[in-house]
Amino acid sequence: MPAHLRVRAGSSTPDLRLLAVNDPSQPFLIDTPAFRGGIAVRIKDFRGERPEGSKNDEAYFGEKENKGFTWSIEVQGRFLEELTADDLVFGNVFEKPIRDRLPYGTSLALKFVNFIDPCLTADLYADQPWAWSPLLATVTRLRIALSTPKEKPEEEWEDKPVEEDVAPFLVDQDVPEAEAAKLRGNARERRRWFMYEKRRKSVRVGPKYNLKFDFVNGLLDFNTLSLNLPGTGLSFSLLKYWDGQPVRYFCRNRAGTTTFFVIEFQIVDVGDDAPKEAREAEKAAKAEGAA
């Protein structure tokens, strides 16, 4: 089989299992003392591994509000531990250094990303590179509703589009109703409101709230590992910079003591055109799996 994409999810890295891409009717379920809910991943023109019996529904990318997007992570569920909006973060961590493989212009690219997401903090030159943003400030669409906790993770899930609305949540947090109303249905204003640390620390997420969010992107094509520059029609392959490590998105608390869920994107069955490090990493992973 030619090189292709494998998407897995779990409550932690050791718990990762194959996820049904483009099948929101079969969300990946998480049920731990920290989080209860489901995850759906959508990838445009997906050609990769999928569980037996799952379907490939790409209607999402044909909708007007999703034009230009190439992938999406949708999560619905409940955080069973109470924590502030500042303490709830979403982002990436790599197990090994990537500093020697970063392309020229990485620092400039980070400045561009910071323009889009001012709350992003990152250190791509660390031994374990990382990039984090407060969840409520970075996701594309977000709805937070007051509701009674459900006993099963599938009961926290509904196969419907995410409709932006955090106003009831903020009013319940004693934010003035007039101020909260300005954020209703307005993702841009919601991200701006949560941009300030003082505000994030003043509100708390916990078991009485069902969160539903969509994190989308049109810059990266995971199928081809290429970067698309919006408005230019230009696309650049990132394959030569890749060392074989998967891209993992973590949702956790800021201290790193609790991980709520993980989503992993991994290119497998790489060919001879992949960098030596990527081929060796895959061989090592296969050997470990066979042991």
N, C-alpha and C positions, 0 to 999 in steps of 0.2 A: 504494500500500500504506500502511495507517495506521502510526503510530509503533510501532516494535517494537524488540526487543533483538537486538543482534549481539554474540556472544562470540568473541573471538579469543585465541590464545596463541602463544608463540614463545620463543626463547632470548634475545631482546632486543626492544625496541620496534620497530625497523625490520623485524624478522623476523616480525611478527604475521600470522597466517593464521586463517581461519575454523575454529572447533572444533565438533565434533559434540556438541551439548548432549544430555544424557540418553541417551547411547549409549556405555556403558563398554566395549562390545565393540570400539569403534573409538577407543582413546585417542589423544590428540594426542601425537606422539612427539618427544622432544628428544634429540639426539645431538651433543654438543659436547665439547671437552676438559675442560669443567668439570662437566657433568651428563649422565647417560644414563638415560632412563626415559620415563614417560608421564603424561599429565594427563587427568582426566575432570571435567567440570563438569555438575552436575545442578541444574535449576531447576524448581520446582513450577509447574504450569500454564503451561509455557513456550510462548510464541507469538512466535517470532522466526526468524532466519535459521538454516539448517542446510545442511551439504553434501549434495549429491545422493546418495541411496542410504543415508543414515543413518536410524536408527530413533529413535522417541521412547518410551523406557521409563521411566515414572515410578513403578515398583514400589517404589523406594527410599523414597519418602515415605509409603508405606503400612505400612512396618515400624514396630514398636512403639518401637524405640530412636530413630527419626527423627521421631517425632510432634512437630509444632510447627515443624519446620525448613522454610525456604522455598528454600534453596539450599545447595550443597556444592561444594567444590573438593577433589578427591582426587588425590593425587600418589603415584606409586610409582617408585622409581629409586635411583640411586647418585650420591653426590657424589664426583667423581673427584679433587678437591683436598682434602687433609686440612686441617681447620680445627676450632677449638674450638666447643662448643655455644653459647658466648657470642657467637661471631663469625658464626654462622649466623642470619640474621634474615629476617622475613617481614612485609610490610606494604604501605602505600600511599605513592605520591608523585604529586603533581599538577604539571603543567608551569607553570601560571600561578597567581597569588594567588587565594584564595577568601575572604579575610578580609572583604571588603565584602558577601559574600553569605551569610555564616554567620547562621543564625537566632538570635533571642534565646534564651538558655539553653544555648548551646553549651558553655560552660565547665562547667555542671552536668552536661550529658550526658557530657562527658569524665571527670568524677569517677565517674559510674556505670560507664563502661567500664573505668576503672582498678580499680574494685572487682571486676569480673569478671576482668580481666587486669592484675594488679599490675605486670607487667613492661613494660607499654606505655609508650613515650615518644613524644611528638608535639609538633609545632609547626604548628598550623593557620593561624597568622597570618604565616608566612614567605612570601617571594616564591615559593618552590616548597614548598608545604605537604607535610608528611610525617607518617607514624605507623608506628612499628616495634615489633615484639616479637621476642624470641628464639623461633625456630621451635619448638624442642622444648618450650617452656613455654606456647605459645599454641594449638597445634592441638588439636582436639577429641578425636581418636583417633590413636594412634601405635603403630606396631610397627617395631622395628629388629631385623633378623636378620643374623647372620653368614653370608655366602655368597660363593661365587666370582663375581667380576665376569663379566657376560655380554657377548658381542660386539655384540649388537643391542639397541636400546632396547625393542623389543616383548618380548624375552625377560626383561626386568625386571618385566613387568606380568602380573598375574593378576586375572581378573574375579571377585573374591571380596570380601566385606565386610572392613573393617579390624578386626582383633582386637587390642585394646590389649595390648602387651607390650614393655617395654624392659629387662626383667631380664637377659636374656643379654648385651645390649649393655653394661650397667653392670658386670656381673661381669667381662666381658672388659676393662673399663677399671679393674680392680682395686678396684671398690667392693665392700665386704663382701657376701657372698652373702645373709646374713640381711637386710641393709638393702635390697638389690635385690629380694628376694622380696616385700617389702611393696608394691612398685609393680606387681607382675604383675597385669594385668587391671584396674588401678585408675587411670583417667585423672586423677582429681582429685588423688591422691597424687603422680602423676608430674608434673603441672603445679606442684604445691607444691614438689617436690624441685628442679625446675629453676628455681624462682623466685629462687634465691640465686646471685648472680654467681660466687662462689667455686666453687660446684659446677659451674656451666656451664663455667668456665675449666679445670676439672680433667679434663674428658672431651673426646674428639676424635672427630669424624665423618670418615669417609674411604672410600676405594674398597672396603674389605672388608665394608661394611655396606649392605644393602638397606633403605631406609626406605620405609615405606608410611604415609601419613597422610591424614586427612579433616578439613578445616576447614569447619565448618558454621555456619549462622546462621538465625535465625528472626525477626530484627528488621527486616530490609530486604527489600522486594519489588522486585527489579530490573525486573519486567515493567511495574509502574506507577510506579516511583520513589517509593515511599511507605514510611513508617516505621510499623511495628506495635509497639504497646506490649503486652508479654506480660501476660496475666491481666486485661486491661481491655476487650478487644474494640475498642479505639480504634486508628484508623489515620490518619496525617497525610501529605498529599501534600508531597513535597519538590521538586516540579517548579518552583515559583516561585523556589526558591533555586538552581536549577541553571544553570550558565553554558555548558553544552554540552560540558564536558570529560568524557572517559571516566573510569571508575573502574578503576584498574589495581592489581593485586596483584603485587608483586615478591618474589622470593626471591633474596637476594644476600648477600655478606659485609658485615659492619658498616661497613667502610671505603668501600664502594660501588665498589670497583675490579673486582669480578666479579659479574655477574648470571647466575644459574642458569636462571631462567625467569620469564616474565611472563604473567599472565592479564588480559585487558581486557574490561570490560563497557561497552557503548556503546548508548545509545538513538539510533536513526536514523529518518529520515523524520518529523521532528518537525512538529507542526502549528502553527497560529497562536496556540494557547493557551500555547505554550512561551515562555519569556523571550526577549527580543530577542537577548541574547548567545548563547543556545543556537541560535537560527535562523541567526545570522550565522556561528557556528562551523561549523555543518553546511554552509552554502554554501561557506565557505572550504575545508573538507575535500574537498567534491566537486570544486571547481575545481582543487585540488592533484592529486586523483586523475586528472582528465581531462588534465592538462598532460603 
